[in-house]
């Protein structure tokens, strides 16, 4: 079952007007929230980021935090999969085509769930291929906007090269992946770029940083140069759907030893343990 503007229905029955600004301009924001065994993971954090995105594009949040919380749980409950991800988007609504904001348009709210297929064991054991691509997106990559044409082109560049993700470089510095954040390991230190307008503040990124700190793993949050990316010992990508996934080749060359390194395995274990802990926690204490 999907949710559209206050109604529940099978996805085949869902319709939106062609003048929806999400369709015409990509004028909207979204979230992707993983849910494990019925528990939305880091829901509060996802909803806080949704609020930041809405504020940044000046769409008034149509619902309270409590209402969103309830709706996300209803989407999960209304679908059969053990692990799912909830996709939700809010657009500026339906109005005659004009770039300027319409007066009085009502935001369109759409939510659906899909089965969550986290990376298979083979990918975790062997790592995946990535390629570097110039980051040619706009300067507000911190907004989780549905205007994803640049990200689609960047992801397709990876696909065309037989890789699964593009590692984006802007002015000689690492930013992120086309749909993920990137971590580098050098000499036993985990390094990742800071949250700026050049990257999406990933929820998984935050979890990885928290876990690194809690387990006293050496961590640096700072700009990472292209040269450091190219001779990293390990590279990981992180996202709500890929969790912590090691990259074993970059532009066809091996990363480190050409197979996932020890810190990737460690972080993956910590991440899986953390997920289980959260799922066992009483409802009021759940992240
Ligand atoms: N993408 N950076 C970009 C550009 C992203 O699109 C994503 C996630 C991330 C990781 O964020 P998080 O850890 O909160 O998932 C970083 C989602 C999964 C998507 O668009 O499907």
Boltz pocket constraint, residues with backbone or C-beta under 6 A from the ligand:
constraints:
  - pocket:
      binder: B
      contacts: [[A, 32], [A, 141], [A, 151], [A, 176], [A, 177], [A, 178], [A, 179], [A, 180], [A, 181], [A, 199], [A, 200], [A, 201], [A, 202], [A, 203], [A, 204], [A, 205], [A, 238], [A, 239], [A, 240], [A, 241]]
      max_distance: 6.0
